[in-house]
Structures are given as structure tokens and as C-alpha cells.
Amino acid sequence: AQIGSTYSLVYEICRTRIDTHINFALENFNWVAKSTREIPNAYCEGLIGYLKSVFNSLGPMDEGSRAGLHFSCCGHVSERLVKLLAGKAGDTTTMDDSGIQPIARIDAFGIKNLLTDLQELERFADTTGVPQLRDCFSELRALTTFLLDKELPMLVLPDSAAARRRKYPLLSLEKVGNVLEKYVGTGLGDKL
């Protein structure tokens, strides 16, 4: 019972720090980027730095608790980013409950830059030695790669449901629709 309560306490502290970092770094972040980045955004590098320091300090915990904390923290980061990207302002079912509003506007470059951040988070997950940790980011990967897919216009058609499910089994069309409502600029594929 003590191990469980220690795990819960450590996770709550980590979750609060992750939320604080995301809220501070992304509150006024401009997702209409107008160009792509070759390196991750600063908020991503800061998150990874924090996660590294937390994960490196988990030595005294048992292996199961350490792995669980890795999954809980990375899953929380992914969930926050999905809600920022696909949430609707004022809709408590799709909005993040931390107080930061979902992205109001985004362009193809913003989506591509988010994918760059995601790739860095996945690389980090692979370096932890925790098998399948990168899977925490699967929903965010499905959403960003779908939005950048040159076949997007065909894949959203009702007749393409089977092909879409095969290619993107974790994809929520409702979340895609939410993001497309925020999209500014011309076609996604034309820009990249």
C-alpha cells in the first residue's frame, strides 16, 4: 500500500510540473508558423529535459513502478498535446482541464512542427529503455500524420472508411474535424 501511495504522490508531482511547463510554454504559442523547423520547439526540449531528470531519479523505486511512471508521464504529455490540438474551446469533453485553451488557429507548418516535436518525444522515449514507451504518443502520431497525408482529401470521404481505418486505426474523425475547423491557409499537402 505504501508503494502505491508513493507512486501516486510522485506521479501527481510530475503531472503538476508537466502541466505547469506546458501551460507556461504554450499559453501564447503561435501555431500559425509560416515555415517548418528542423529542430523541436523549445517547449518540447524543456519537457524532455524535465522528464529525463525525473526518470533518472527513480532509482529507488521498483522496476514496475518506474516503468509505470514513465508510461503515466509520457501518456499525460501526449494527452495534453492532443487536447491542445484537437480540443474545442469551452467544450469540457474535448478541452484540457488545466486551464490552457486549445489551439485556436494552426497552419500546415504548425502541424509539421508539432510532428517534429513528436518525433523528438518518441526518440526520447526510445532512449529510456522502457519497451513500447513510444506507444504513448500513438494517438498524437496518427492525428498529425493524417493531417499531413497527401491523400487526406480522399481519406476523409465516407467511401474511404476501410482504407482510413487500415492506415490510421487510432484516428478519431471527430478530432480531425476539430483541427480542420482551426486550420488556416490553403491545402495541407500543398504547403509541405
Disulfide bonds with the S-S distance in Angstrom:
none
